[in-house]
Amino acid sequence: MKVITANRLLNGDVVWLGKDDAWVERITLARTFDGKEEVAEGLAIGQKAEADQKVVGVYDMDVTVEDGVILPVRLRERIRATGPTTHPQFGKQAQAVSA
Amino acid sequence: MYRYDEFDASFVSQRTEQFKDQVRRRLAGELSEDEFKPLRLMNGLYLQLHAYMLRVAIPYGTLNGRQMRKLAHIARTYDKDYGHFTTRQNIQFNWPKLEDTPKILEELAEVEMHAIQTSGNCIRNVTADHFAGAAADEIADPRPYAEILRQWSSLHPEFSFLPRKFKIAITGAPNDRAAVQVHDIGLQLARGEDGGIGFVVFVGGGLGRTPMIGRKVRDFLPEEDLLAYSEAILRVYNRYGRRDNKYKARIKILVHETGLEELKADIEAEFEKIRHGVLRLPDEEVRRIEAYFAPPPLEVGSASSDAVEARKASDAAFAQFAAHNLNPHRVPGYTSVTFSMKPIGGIPGDASDKQMDAIANLAEEFGHDEIRISHEQNVILPHVKLDDLPALFDKLVEAGIAEGNAGLITDIIACPGMDYCALATARSIPVAQRISERFGAAERQSEIGELKIKISGCINACGHHHVGHIGILGLEKKGEEFYQVTLGGSANENASIGEIVGRGFSSEEVVDAIEKLVDTYLGLRSGKEETFLEAYRRVGEEPFKEALYGAA
């Protein structure tokens, strides 16, 4: 299973493709894609968003869903989804606490 | 200290204006990311894991209080209240917004700083010994030459699209603290038979996926030939360096594939063509630049200080600091002081805005307004009166940068690793933090003595692991972090590339492995004066291997 991810052009924030072609700031809100065709469809939406100056560096990444929660497979993506492990006060993890 | 001339000021402000317009066009959709990326990189702006990252040059690691205060201001205003000093004497801001970067560059230009040539396939920020202009063992201050090289290489049209990046380092002392032999060009100041200044020239050193020690191409290059000879090297590299494969594009590969003698002949032939031309350095021009780096007025004093001795006797932390964080100054009564940016369990090279402000204040109060950043990610005041040390130390304690660990096992170099870097394959900083905690006790560190641990989070080796006495390289294996250990590397005048000791370790195992290596060293050293590196060079890897993996 995959999700589509990128960084927001304006501020570099990590985002994922969510419902209705929106770019969401939490991986839990991402839309999941199964199989080559679906992933290609997701990447095509991403490329259009790149062309529209919304995001940069679109790619697909592996996830699993456990108890309805989307979890990145690779550590790199887990760190992107939360923030630097050395700075718990920064990145998504900080927003999660303050939200 | 060097100040911009009108030429510098005008090109930096032109470049800032250009970049402002490029960002505007990018945000307006007139430039695609493919078009914009090389432009932003030329201005030091990367896109990392969580955000953009701006790398600001600190030429040859020298800056003053006003500049440091500006860096603090940028951290506070446009970032998350901190910056990170890198292994190339730069500073990186980890969270700037794209839309803010033109404003940041404008602010930097106000204090004669910029981010030009901190990225891209060009000649990068020239690095130098962090004790330059102060060290007792120095032949001459290397910074005037670094500055001449900076002026020559800045926006050099012929060398703006090299096969790959190009790094130059220079040291003024026979004890190399600038790692010159692992740079594309390494320069070591020397005196010729007539007493004149010149350089031993090394070419083709580098780390990364193919680590190599630089090869000596000149025993002595006279001062006046510095630019012509450098230009000759760059021309040969620009012409013959490989462009077909990014991983084989550095000059070290050209040296290796062409052979030293043939390459030397190519360089000399090119040099002959241009040595009598416009690049020949006129003596008066070198002396003019040198005057910018004139040392502050320093009164010769006593080589020892009663105030320092008294405090040492009563304060163990101060004694530890004095034992490790001072470097002999050429003027009696003075010393160069290392502020440790490696607090126990902390993040190597990180400085908060408050710490940067404190450093600026201390430089003005105690250090003739001179600050240096070392490639080992520490901060130095090069000219401090011995008698001022107790008062200075108290303020360092307040600022949290008073650890007496310079050159010891917790003075670890580490790249940002996978906590920040898009290229990384594993984390570096948490490993550095755990090692620092394990060995943090002052007595234990002192007992172990000089030991340089260097950690990189990928094969590109920004953490210089190949030249660590103990090097740690973070990789990914089956989705897990995994650390390869090398032994016996060194970046000084007796440079060597470390050898892989055996199979790697998981994140959980790696700190225990380092402890086994250290215990093995303590058990076999001939005495306290034999350092880890010396002991390793004497006995070889076997005892260390056995300690890690058992008898073969």
Interface residues (C-beta under 8 A of the other chain):
Chain A: N7 L9 L10 N11 G12 D13 V14 E50 A51 D52 Q53 V56 G57 V73 R74 L75 R76 I79 R80 G83 P84 T85 T86 H87 F90 G91
Chain B: R26 L27 A28 G29 S32 E33 L47 Q48 L49 H50 A51 Y52 K80 W95 K97 L98 E99 I347 M418 D419 Y420 A424 R427 I429 P430 Q433 E476 G479 E480 E481
